[in-house]
Amino acid sequence: MPRTSHDLFTIILHWLTALLVPFAYVVVQVMEDVPRGAFKNQLYGTHLTVGTLVLLVTIVRLGWKPFAPKVAPNDSPALMERAAKLVHWLLFLGLLAVPLLGLFSVWFRGRPLELFGLFSLPSPFAADRPLARNLTEAHELLANSLMILAVLHAAAALFHQYAMQDGLILRMLPGRRDKGTP
């Protein structure tokens, strides 16, 4: 009998991503209103660290995807299934592109990437401020797009749960014993 919910590792990675992405987004929104100084630098370091964690978690998720136990298909109409697959791949693309653009914008400013307050990765590139500005603008545009996609993704899950009442959201909730597994 096929699985009706995702495995625990997939669920953990999903919810970790769901916490890290908005956290990084909110930190940078708060940072914009803070005057220059130690607190702003701390917020910036937090944003860089959380963004790096998003990238690492996404890489692990994509690496795990081919090995994760398969979940039985949903009974959604074909158009909804195609839309869901497109949004999922756009989310993964954004989860890779946004942190990478941020990383490269830091490096092309000629700065090291300070991580976790423990170590830094020096820039492998010569400083190029105009390129850094363009990368930062692309980073911001894609981050806003990623947040919109994430909200649509969450809204679709809620639509499935409450309007369609198909229990789709339960696939990504922990602590649920899957009927299709021993």
CNS distance restraints for C-alpha pairs under 8 A (distance, minus, plus):
assign (resid   1 and name CA) (resid 179 and name CA) 7.85 0.50 0.50
assign (resid   1 and name CA) (resid 180 and name CA) 4.82 0.50 0.50
assign (resid   1 and name CA) (resid 181 and name CA) 7.57 0.50 0.50
assign (resid   2 and name CA) (resid  70 and name CA) 7.60 0.50 0.50
assign (resid   2 and name CA) (resid  71 and name CA) 6.42 0.50 0.50
assign (resid   2 and name CA) (resid  72 and name CA) 5.38 0.50 0.50
assign (resid   2 and name CA) (resid 180 and name CA) 5.07 0.50 0.50
assign (resid   2 and name CA) (resid 181 and name CA) 7.69 0.50 0.50
assign (resid   3 and name CA) (resid  69 and name CA) 7.71 0.50 0.50
assign (resid   3 and name CA) (resid  70 and name CA) 6.77 0.50 0.50
assign (resid   3 and name CA) (resid  71 and name CA) 4.85 0.50 0.50
assign (resid   3 and name CA) (resid  72 and name CA) 5.66 0.50 0.50
assign (resid   3 and name CA) (resid 178 and name CA) 6.26 0.50 0.50
assign (resid   3 and name CA) (resid 179 and name CA) 6.82 0.50 0.50
assign (resid   3 and name CA) (resid 180 and name CA) 4.44 0.50 0.50
assign (resid   3 and name CA) (resid 181 and name CA) 6.34 0.50 0.50
assign (resid   4 and name CA) (resid  71 and name CA) 5.63 0.50 0.50
assign (resid   4 and name CA) (resid  72 and name CA) 5.73 0.50 0.50
assign (resid   4 and name CA) (resid 171 and name CA) 6.38 0.50 0.50
assign (resid   4 and name CA) (resid 178 and name CA) 6.06 0.50 0.50
assign (resid   4 and name CA) (resid 179 and name CA) 6.96 0.50 0.50
assign (resid   4 and name CA) (resid 180 and name CA) 6.53 0.50 0.50
assign (resid   5 and name CA) (resid  71 and name CA) 6.13 0.50 0.50
assign (resid   5 and name CA) (resid 170 and name CA) 7.00 0.50 0.50
assign (resid   5 and name CA) (resid 171 and name CA) 3.88 0.50 0.50
assign (resid   5 and name CA) (resid 172 and name CA) 6.46 0.50 0.50
assign (resid   5 and name CA) (resid 176 and name CA) 7.83 0.50 0.50
assign (resid   5 and name CA) (resid 178 and name CA) 6.06 0.50 0.50
assign (resid   6 and name CA) (resid  10 and name CA) 6.29 0.50 0.50
assign (resid   6 and name CA) (resid  11 and name CA) 6.37 0.50 0.50
assign (resid   6 and name CA) (resid  69 and name CA) 7.29 0.50 0.50
assign (resid   6 and name CA) (resid  70 and name CA) 7.66 0.50 0.50
assign (resid   6 and name CA) (resid  71 and name CA) 6.32 0.50 0.50
assign (resid   6 and name CA) (resid 171 and name CA) 5.60 0.50 0.50
assign (resid   6 and name CA) (resid 172 and name CA) 5.98 0.50 0.50
assign (resid   7 and name CA) (resid  11 and name CA) 6.32 0.50 0.50
assign (resid   7 and name CA) (resid  68 and name CA) 7.06 0.50 0.50
assign (resid   7 and name CA) (resid  69 and name CA) 6.68 0.50 0.50
assign (resid   8 and name CA) (resid  12 and name CA) 6.09 0.50 0.50
assign (resid   8 and name CA) (resid 174 and name CA) 6.56 0.50 0.50
assign (resid   9 and name CA) (resid  13 and name CA) 6.21 0.50 0.50
assign (resid  10 and name CA) (resid  14 and name CA) 6.05 0.50 0.50
assign (resid  10 and name CA) (resid  61 and name CA) 7.18 0.50 0.50
assign (resid  10 and name CA) (resid  64 and name CA) 7.89 0.50 0.50
assign (resid  10 and name CA) (resid  68 and name CA) 7.32 0.50 0.50
assign (resid  11 and name CA) (resid  15 and name CA) 6.22 0.50 0.50
assign (resid  11 and name CA) (resid 172 and name CA) 5.53 0.50 0.50
assign (resid  11 and name CA) (resid 173 and name CA) 6.76 0.50 0.50
assign (resid  11 and name CA) (resid 174 and name CA) 6.59 0.50 0.50
assign (resid  12 and name CA) (resid  16 and name CA) 5.94 0.50 0.50
assign (resid  13 and name CA) (resid  17 and name CA) 6.12 0.50 0.50
assign (resid  13 and name CA) (resid  57 and name CA) 6.66 0.50 0.50
assign (resid  13 and name CA) (resid  61 and name CA) 6.54 0.50 0.50
assign (resid  14 and name CA) (resid  18 and name CA) 6.18 0.50 0.50
assign (resid  14 and name CA) (resid 172 and name CA) 7.87 0.50 0.50
assign (resid  15 and name CA) (resid  19 and name CA) 6.18 0.50 0.50
assign (resid  16 and name CA) (resid  20 and name CA) 6.08 0.50 0.50
assign (resid  16 and name CA) (resid  57 and name CA) 7.92 0.50 0.50
assign (resid  17 and name CA) (resid  21 and name CA) 5.93 0.50 0.50
assign (resid  17 and name CA) (resid  54 and name CA) 6.36 0.50 0.50
assign (resid  17 and name CA) (resid  57 and name CA) 7.02 0.50 0.50
assign (resid  17 and name CA) (resid  58 and name CA) 7.67 0.50 0.50
assign (resid  18 and name CA) (resid  22 and name CA) 6.98 0.50 0.50
assign (resid  19 and name CA) (resid  23 and name CA) 6.23 0.50 0.50
assign (resid  20 and name CA) (resid  24 and name CA) 6.11 0.50 0.50
assign (resid  20 and name CA) (resid  50 and name CA) 6.42 0.50 0.50
assign (resid  20 and name CA) (resid  51 and name CA) 7.79 0.50 0.50
assign (resid  20 and name CA) (resid  53 and name CA) 7.69 0.50 0.50
assign (resid  20 and name CA) (resid  54 and name CA) 6.39 0.50 0.50
assign (resid  21 and name CA) (resid  25 and name CA) 6.26 0.50 0.50
assign (resid  21 and name CA) (resid  50 and name CA) 7.91 0.50 0.50
assign (resid  21 and name CA) (resid  51 and name CA) 7.56 0.50 0.50
assign (resid  21 and name CA) (resid  54 and name CA) 6.74 0.50 0.50
assign (resid  22 and name CA) (resid  26 and name CA) 5.97 0.50 0.50
assign (resid  22 and name CA) (resid 147 and name CA) 7.50 0.50 0.50
assign (resid  23 and name CA) (resid  27 and name CA) 6.08 0.50 0.50
assign (resid  23 and name CA) (resid  50 and name CA) 7.79 0.50 0.50
assign (resid  24 and name CA) (resid  28 and name CA) 6.40 0.50 0.50
assign (resid  24 and name CA) (resid  46 and name CA) 7.79 0.50 0.50
assign (resid  24 and name CA) (resid  47 and name CA) 5.25 0.50 0.50
assign (resid  24 and name CA) (resid  50 and name CA) 5.87 0.50 0.50
assign (resid  24 and name CA) (resid  51 and name CA) 6.34 0.50 0.50
assign (resid  25 and name CA) (resid  29 and name CA) 6.34 0.50 0.50
assign (resid  25 and name CA) (resid  47 and name CA) 7.91 0.50 0.50
assign (resid  25 and name CA) (resid 143 and name CA) 7.65 0.50 0.50
assign (resid  26 and name CA) (resid  30 and name CA) 6.15 0.50 0.50
assign (resid  27 and name CA) (resid  31 and name CA) 5.99 0.50 0.50
assign (resid  27 and name CA) (resid  43 and name CA) 6.42 0.50 0.50
assign (resid  27 and name CA) (resid  44 and name CA) 7.90 0.50 0.50
assign (resid  27 and name CA) (resid  46 and name CA) 7.60 0.50 0.50
assign (resid  27 and name CA) (resid  47 and name CA) 6.18 0.50 0.50
assign (resid  28 and name CA) (resid  32 and name CA) 6.32 0.50 0.50
assign (resid  28 and name CA) (resid  43 and name CA) 7.32 0.50 0.50
assign (resid  28 and name CA) (resid  44 and name CA) 7.16 0.50 0.50
assign (resid  28 and name CA) (resid  47 and name CA) 6.44 0.50 0.50
assign (resid  29 and name CA) (resid  33 and name CA) 7.32 0.50 0.50
assign (resid  30 and name CA) (resid  34 and name CA) 6.76 0.50 0.50
assign (resid  31 and name CA) (resid  40 and name CA) 5.88 0.50 0.50
assign (resid  31 and name CA) (resid  43 and name CA) 6.10 0.50 0.50
assign (resid  31 and name CA) (resid  44 and name CA) 7.05 0.50 0.50
assign (resid  34 and name CA) (resid  39 and name CA) 7.72 0.50 0.50
assign (resid  34 and name CA) (resid  40 and name CA) 5.96 0.50 0.50
assign (resid  35 and name CA) (resid  40 and name CA) 6.70 0.50 0.50
assign (resid  36 and name CA) (resid  40 and name CA) 5.76 0.50 0.50
assign (resid  36 and name CA) (resid  41 and name CA) 7.56 0.50 0.50
assign (resid  37 and name CA) (resid  41 and name CA) 6.27 0.50 0.50
assign (resid  38 and name CA) (resid  42 and name CA) 6.13 0.50 0.50
assign (resid  39 and name CA) (resid  43 and name CA) 6.23 0.50 0.50
assign (resid  40 and name CA) (resid  44 and name CA) 6.13 0.50 0.50
assign (resid  41 and name CA) (resid  45 and name CA) 6.14 0.50 0.50
assign (resid  42 and name CA) (resid  46 and name CA) 6.15 0.50 0.50
assign (resid  43 and name CA) (resid  47 and name CA) 6.14 0.50 0.50
assign (resid  44 and name CA) (resid  48 and name CA) 6.25 0.50 0.50
assign (resid  45 and name CA) (resid  49 and name CA) 6.11 0.50 0.50
assign (resid  45 and name CA) (resid 114 and name CA) 6.62 0.50 0.50
assign (resid  45 and name CA) (resid 115 and name CA) 7.13 0.50 0.50
assign (resid  45 and name CA) (resid 116 and name CA) 7.65 0.50 0.50
assign (resid  45 and name CA) (resid 117 and name CA) 7.57 0.50 0.50
assign (resid  46 and name CA) (resid  50 and name CA) 6.02 0.50 0.50
assign (resid  46 and name CA) (resid 116 and name CA) 7.53 0.50 0.50
assign (resid  47 and name CA) (resid  51 and name CA) 5.94 0.50 0.50
assign (resid  48 and name CA) (resid  52 and name CA) 6.12 0.50 0.50
assign (resid  48 and name CA) (resid 102 and name CA) 7.89 0.50 0.50
assign (resid  48 and name CA) (resid 103 and name CA) 7.88 0.50 0.50
assign (resid  48 and name CA) (resid 113 and name CA) 7.53 0.50 0.50
assign (resid  48 and name CA) (resid 114 and name CA) 7.36 0.50 0.50
assign (resid  48 and name CA) (resid 115 and name CA) 6.95 0.50 0.50
assign (resid  49 and name CA) (resid  53 and name CA) 6.26 0.50 0.50
assign (resid  49 and name CA) (resid 114 and name CA) 7.49 0.50 0.50
assign (resid  49 and name CA) (resid 115 and name CA) 5.17 0.50 0.50
assign (resid  49 and name CA) (resid 116 and name CA) 5.64 0.50 0.50
assign (resid  50 and name CA) (resid  54 and name CA) 6.22 0.50 0.50
assign (resid  51 and name CA) (resid  55 and name CA) 6.37 0.50 0.50
assign (resid  51 and name CA) (resid  99 and name CA) 5.42 0.50 0.50
assign (resid  51 and name CA) (resid 102 and name CA) 7.96 0.50 0.50
assign (resid  52 and name CA) (resid  56 and name CA) 6.22 0.50 0.50
assign (resid  52 and name CA) (resid  99 and name CA) 6.39 0.50 0.50
assign (resid  52 and name CA) (resid 115 and name CA) 7.92 0.50 0.50
assign (resid  53 and name CA) (resid  57 and name CA) 5.96 0.50 0.50
assign (resid  54 and name CA) (resid  58 and name CA) 6.01 0.50 0.50
assign (resid  54 and name CA) (resid  95 and name CA) 6.86 0.50 0.50
assign (resid  54 and name CA) (resid  99 and name CA) 7.20 0.50 0.50
assign (resid  55 and name CA) (resid  59 and name CA) 6.21 0.50 0.50
assign (resid  55 and name CA) (resid  95 and name CA) 6.51 0.50 0.50
assign (resid  55 and name CA) (resid  96 and name CA) 5.81 0.50 0.50
assign (resid  55 and name CA) (resid  99 and name CA) 5.93 0.50 0.50
assign (resid  55 and name CA) (resid 100 and name CA) 7.53 0.50 0.50
assign (resid  56 and name CA) (resid  60 and name CA) 6.28 0.50 0.50
assign (resid  57 and name CA) (resid  61 and name CA) 6.05 0.50 0.50
assign (resid  58 and name CA) (resid  62 and name CA) 6.10 0.50 0.50
assign (resid  58 and name CA) (resid  92 and name CA) 7.19 0.50 0.50
assign (resid  58 and name CA) (resid  95 and name CA) 6.41 0.50 0.50
assign (resid  58 and name CA) (resid  96 and name CA) 6.80 0.50 0.50
assign (resid  59 and name CA) (resid  63 and name CA) 6.04 0.50 0.50
assign (resid  59 and name CA) (resid  96 and name CA) 7.80 0.50 0.50
assign (resid  60 and name CA) (resid  64 and name CA) 5.97 0.50 0.50
assign (resid  61 and name CA) (resid  65 and name CA) 6.00 0.50 0.50
assign (resid  62 and name CA) (resid  66 and name CA) 7.71 0.50 0.50
assign (resid  63 and name CA) (resid  67 and name CA) 7.93 0.50 0.50
assign (resid  64 and name CA) (resid  68 and name CA) 5.91 0.50 0.50
assign (resid  74 and name CA) (resid 168 and name CA) 7.49 0.50 0.50
assign (resid  76 and name CA) (resid  80 and name CA) 6.16 0.50 0.50
assign (resid  76 and name CA) (resid  81 and name CA) 6.21 0.50 0.50
assign (resid  77 and name CA) (resid  81 and name CA) 6.39 0.50 0.50
assign (resid  78 and name CA) (resid  82 and name CA) 6.22 0.50 0.50
assign (resid  79 and name CA) (resid  83 and name CA) 6.14 0.50 0.50
assign (resid  80 and name CA) (resid  84 and name CA) 6.03 0.50 0.50
assign (resid  81 and name CA) (resid  85 and name CA) 6.24 0.50 0.50
assign (resid  82 and name CA) (resid  86 and name CA) 6.18 0.50 0.50
assign (resid  83 and name CA) (resid  87 and name CA) 6.15 0.50 0.50
assign (resid  84 and name CA) (resid  88 and name CA) 6.08 0.50 0.50
assign (resid  85 and name CA) (resid  89 and name CA) 6.24 0.50 0.50
assign (resid  86 and name CA) (resid  90 and name CA) 6.10 0.50 0.50
assign (resid  87 and name CA) (resid  91 and name CA) 5.97 0.50 0.50
assign (resid  87 and name CA) (resid 149 and name CA) 7.08 0.50 0.50
assign (resid  87 and name CA) (resid 153 and name CA) 7.27 0.50 0.50
assign (resid  88 and name CA) (resid  92 and name CA) 6.28 0.50 0.50
assign (resid  89 and name CA) (resid  93 and name CA) 6.05 0.50 0.50
assign (resid  90 and name CA) (resid  94 and name CA) 6.07 0.50 0.50
assign (resid  90 and name CA) (resid 149 and name CA) 7.96 0.50 0.50
assign (resid  91 and name CA) (resid  95 and name CA) 6.01 0.50 0.50
assign (resid  91 and name CA) (resid 146 and name CA) 6.54 0.50 0.50
assign (resid  91 and name CA) (resid 149 and name CA) 6.73 0.50 0.50
assign (resid  91 and name CA) (resid 150 and name CA) 7.21 0.50 0.50
assign (resid  92 and name CA) (resid  96 and name CA) 6.31 0.50 0.50
assign (resid  93 and name CA) (resid  97 and name CA) 5.95 0.50 0.50
assign (resid  94 and name CA) (resid  98 and name CA) 5.60 0.50 0.50
assign (resid  94 and name CA) (resid 142 and name CA) 6.77 0.50 0.50
assign (resid  94 and name CA) (resid 143 and name CA) 7.49 0.50 0.50
assign (resid  94 and name CA) (resid 146 and name CA) 5.81 0.50 0.50
assign (resid  95 and name CA) (resid  99 and name CA) 6.89 0.50 0.50
assign (resid  95 and name CA) (resid 146 and name CA) 7.58 0.50 0.50
assign (resid  96 and name CA) (resid 100 and name CA) 6.27 0.50 0.50
assign (resid  97 and name CA) (resid 101 and name CA) 5.94 0.50 0.50
assign (resid  97 and name CA) (resid 139 and name CA) 7.85 0.50 0.50
assign (resid  97 and name CA) (resid 142 and name CA) 7.75 0.50 0.50
assign (resid  98 and name CA) (resid 102 and name CA) 6.25 0.50 0.50
assign (resid  98 and name CA) (resid 139 and name CA) 5.33 0.50 0.50
assign (resid  98 and name CA) (resid 140 and name CA) 7.89 0.50 0.50
assign (resid  98 and name CA) (resid 142 and name CA) 6.05 0.50 0.50
assign (resid  98 and name CA) (resid 143 and name CA) 5.89 0.50 0.50
assign (resid  99 and name CA) (resid 103 and name CA) 6.04 0.50 0.50
assign (resid  99 and name CA) (resid 139 and name CA) 7.59 0.50 0.50
assign (resid 100 and name CA) (resid 104 and name CA) 6.14 0.50 0.50
assign (resid 101 and name CA) (resid 105 and name CA) 6.00 0.50 0.50
assign (resid 101 and name CA) (resid 135 and name CA) 5.81 0.50 0.50
assign (resid 101 and name CA) (resid 136 and name CA) 6.97 0.50 0.50
assign (resid 101 and name CA) (resid 138 and name CA) 7.15 0.50 0.50
assign (resid 101 and name CA) (resid 139 and name CA) 5.30 0.50 0.50
assign (resid 102 and name CA) (resid 106 and name CA) 6.32 0.50 0.50
assign (resid 102 and name CA) (resid 135 and name CA) 7.15 0.50 0.50
assign (resid 102 and name CA) (resid 136 and name CA) 6.41 0.50 0.50
assign (resid 102 and name CA) (resid 139 and name CA) 5.79 0.50 0.50
assign (resid 103 and name CA) (resid 107 and name CA) 6.37 0.50 0.50
assign (resid 103 and name CA) (resid 113 and name CA) 7.18 0.50 0.50
assign (resid 104 and name CA) (resid 108 and name CA) 5.92 0.50 0.50
assign (resid 104 and name CA) (resid 132 and name CA) 7.38 0.50 0.50
assign (resid 104 and name CA) (resid 135 and name CA) 7.12 0.50 0.50
assign (resid 105 and name CA) (resid 109 and name CA) 6.26 0.50 0.50
assign (resid 105 and name CA) (resid 131 and name CA) 7.59 0.50 0.50
assign (resid 105 and name CA) (resid 132 and name CA) 4.50 0.50 0.50
assign (resid 105 and name CA) (resid 133 and name CA) 7.08 0.50 0.50
assign (resid 105 and name CA) (resid 135 and name CA) 5.22 0.50 0.50
assign (resid 105 and name CA) (resid 136 and name CA) 5.59 0.50 0.50
assign (resid 106 and name CA) (resid 110 and name CA) 6.84 0.50 0.50
assign (resid 106 and name CA) (resid 111 and name CA) 5.74 0.50 0.50
assign (resid 106 and name CA) (resid 112 and name CA) 7.04 0.50 0.50
assign (resid 106 and name CA) (resid 113 and name CA) 6.71 0.50 0.50
assign (resid 106 and name CA) (resid 123 and name CA) 7.99 0.50 0.50
assign (resid 106 and name CA) (resid 132 and name CA) 7.04 0.50 0.50
assign (resid 107 and name CA) (resid 111 and name CA) 5.27 0.50 0.50
assign (resid 107 and name CA) (resid 112 and name CA) 6.15 0.50 0.50
assign (resid 107 and name CA) (resid 113 and name CA) 7.04 0.50 0.50
assign (resid 107 and name CA) (resid 122 and name CA) 7.52 0.50 0.50
assign (resid 107 and name CA) (resid 123 and name CA) 4.66 0.50 0.50
assign (resid 107 and name CA) (resid 124 and name CA) 7.16 0.50 0.50
assign (resid 107 and name CA) (resid 125 and name CA) 6.51 0.50 0.50
assign (resid 107 and name CA) (resid 127 and name CA) 7.23 0.50 0.50
assign (resid 107 and name CA) (resid 132 and name CA) 7.85 0.50 0.50
assign (resid 108 and name CA) (resid 123 and name CA) 7.29 0.50 0.50
assign (resid 108 and name CA) (resid 125 and name CA) 6.26 0.50 0.50
assign (resid 108 and name CA) (resid 126 and name CA) 6.57 0.50 0.50
assign (resid 108 and name CA) (resid 127 and name CA) 4.75 0.50 0.50
assign (resid 108 and name CA) (resid 128 and name CA) 5.22 0.50 0.50
assign (resid 108 and name CA) (resid 129 and name CA) 6.50 0.50 0.50
assign (resid 108 and name CA) (resid 131 and name CA) 6.84 0.50 0.50
assign (resid 108 and name CA) (resid 132 and name CA) 5.08 0.50 0.50
assign (resid 109 and name CA) (resid 127 and name CA) 5.16 0.50 0.50
assign (resid 109 and name CA) (resid 128 and name CA) 6.13 0.50 0.50
assign (resid 109 and name CA) (resid 129 and name CA) 5.50 0.50 0.50
assign (resid 109 and name CA) (resid 132 and name CA) 5.62 0.50 0.50
assign (resid 110 and name CA) (resid 123 and name CA) 6.12 0.50 0.50
assign (resid 110 and name CA) (resid 125 and name CA) 7.23 0.50 0.50
assign (resid 110 and name CA) (resid 126 and name CA) 6.37 0.50 0.50
assign (resid 110 and name CA) (resid 127 and name CA) 4.36 0.50 0.50
assign (resid 110 and name CA) (resid 128 and name CA) 7.41 0.50 0.50
assign (resid 111 and name CA) (resid 122 and name CA) 6.90 0.50 0.50
assign (resid 111 and name CA) (resid 123 and name CA) 6.14 0.50 0.50
assign (resid 112 and name CA) (resid 120 and name CA) 5.94 0.50 0.50
assign (resid 112 and name CA) (resid 121 and name CA) 5.31 0.50 0.50
assign (resid 112 and name CA) (resid 122 and name CA) 4.11 0.50 0.50
assign (resid 112 and name CA) (resid 123 and name CA) 5.20 0.50 0.50
assign (resid 113 and name CA) (resid 120 and name CA) 5.21 0.50 0.50
assign (resid 113 and name CA) (resid 121 and name CA) 4.96 0.50 0.50
assign (resid 113 and name CA) (resid 122 and name CA) 6.31 0.50 0.50
assign (resid 113 and name CA) (resid 123 and name CA) 7.33 0.50 0.50
assign (resid 114 and name CA) (resid 118 and name CA) 7.63 0.50 0.50
assign (resid 114 and name CA) (resid 119 and name CA) 5.99 0.50 0.50
assign (resid 114 and name CA) (resid 120 and name CA) 4.20 0.50 0.50
assign (resid 114 and name CA) (resid 121 and name CA) 6.53 0.50 0.50
assign (resid 115 and name CA) (resid 119 and name CA) 5.60 0.50 0.50
assign (resid 115 and name CA) (resid 120 and name CA) 5.71 0.50 0.50
assign (resid 115 and name CA) (resid 121 and name CA) 7.85 0.50 0.50
assign (resid 128 and name CA) (resid 132 and name CA) 6.12 0.50 0.50
assign (resid 129 and name CA) (resid 133 and name CA) 6.14 0.50 0.50
assign (resid 130 and name CA) (resid 134 and name CA) 6.36 0.50 0.50
assign (resid 131 and name CA) (resid 135 and name CA) 6.10 0.50 0.50
assign (resid 132 and name CA) (resid 136 and name CA) 6.06 0.50 0.50
assign (resid 133 and name CA) (resid 137 and name CA) 6.20 0.50 0.50
assign (resid 134 and name CA) (resid 138 and name CA) 6.21 0.50 0.50
assign (resid 135 and name CA) (resid 139 and name CA) 5.95 0.50 0.50
assign (resid 136 and name CA) (resid 140 and name CA) 6.15 0.50 0.50
assign (resid 137 and name CA) (resid 141 and name CA) 6.15 0.50 0.50
assign (resid 138 and name CA) (resid 142 and name CA) 6.01 0.50 0.50
assign (resid 139 and name CA) (resid 143 and name CA) 5.94 0.50 0.50
assign (resid 140 and name CA) (resid 144 and name CA) 6.20 0.50 0.50
assign (resid 141 and name CA) (resid 145 and name CA) 6.27 0.50 0.50
assign (resid 142 and name CA) (resid 146 and name CA) 5.91 0.50 0.50
assign (resid 143 and name CA) (resid 147 and name CA) 6.23 0.50 0.50
assign (resid 144 and name CA) (resid 148 and name CA) 6.36 0.50 0.50
assign (resid 145 and name CA) (resid 149 and name CA) 6.21 0.50 0.50
assign (resid 146 and name CA) (resid 150 and name CA) 6.05 0.50 0.50
assign (resid 147 and name CA) (resid 151 and name CA) 6.18 0.50 0.50
assign (resid 148 and name CA) (resid 152 and name CA) 6.24 0.50 0.50
assign (resid 149 and name CA) (resid 153 and name CA) 6.03 0.50 0.50
assign (resid 150 and name CA) (resid 154 and name CA) 6.18 0.50 0.50
assign (resid 151 and name CA) (resid 155 and name CA) 6.01 0.50 0.50
assign (resid 152 and name CA) (resid 156 and name CA) 6.03 0.50 0.50
assign (resid 153 and name CA) (resid 157 and name CA) 6.34 0.50 0.50
assign (resid 154 and name CA) (resid 158 and name CA) 6.26 0.50 0.50
assign (resid 155 and name CA) (resid 159 and name CA) 6.02 0.50 0.50
assign (resid 156 and name CA) (resid 160 and name CA) 6.17 0.50 0.50
assign (resid 157 and name CA) (resid 161 and name CA) 6.22 0.50 0.50
assign (resid 157 and name CA) (resid 168 and name CA) 6.92 0.50 0.50
assign (resid 157 and name CA) (resid 169 and name CA) 5.59 0.50 0.50
assign (resid 158 and name CA) (resid 162 and name CA) 5.92 0.50 0.50
assign (resid 158 and name CA) (resid 163 and name CA) 7.75 0.50 0.50
assign (resid 158 and name CA) (resid 169 and name CA) 7.14 0.50 0.50
assign (resid 159 and name CA) (resid 163 and name CA) 5.06 0.50 0.50
assign (resid 159 and name CA) (resid 164 and name CA) 6.44 0.50 0.50
assign (resid 160 and name CA) (resid 164 and name CA) 4.77 0.50 0.50
assign (resid 160 and name CA) (resid 165 and name CA) 5.84 0.50 0.50
assign (resid 160 and name CA) (resid 166 and name CA) 5.95 0.50 0.50
assign (resid 160 and name CA) (resid 167 and name CA) 6.88 0.50 0.50
assign (resid 160 and name CA) (resid 168 and name CA) 6.04 0.50 0.50
assign (resid 160 and name CA) (resid 169 and name CA) 7.06 0.50 0.50
assign (resid 161 and name CA) (resid 165 and name CA) 4.73 0.50 0.50
assign (resid 161 and name CA) (resid 166 and name CA) 5.92 0.50 0.50
assign (resid 161 and name CA) (resid 167 and name CA) 5.27 0.50 0.50
assign (resid 161 and name CA) (resid 168 and name CA) 6.13 0.50 0.50
assign (resid 161 and name CA) (resid 169 and name CA) 5.90 0.50 0.50
assign (resid 167 and name CA) (resid 171 and name CA) 7.62 0.50 0.50
assign (resid 169 and name CA) (resid 173 and name CA) 7.11 0.50 0.50
assign (resid 170 and name CA) (resid 176 and name CA) 7.89 0.50 0.50
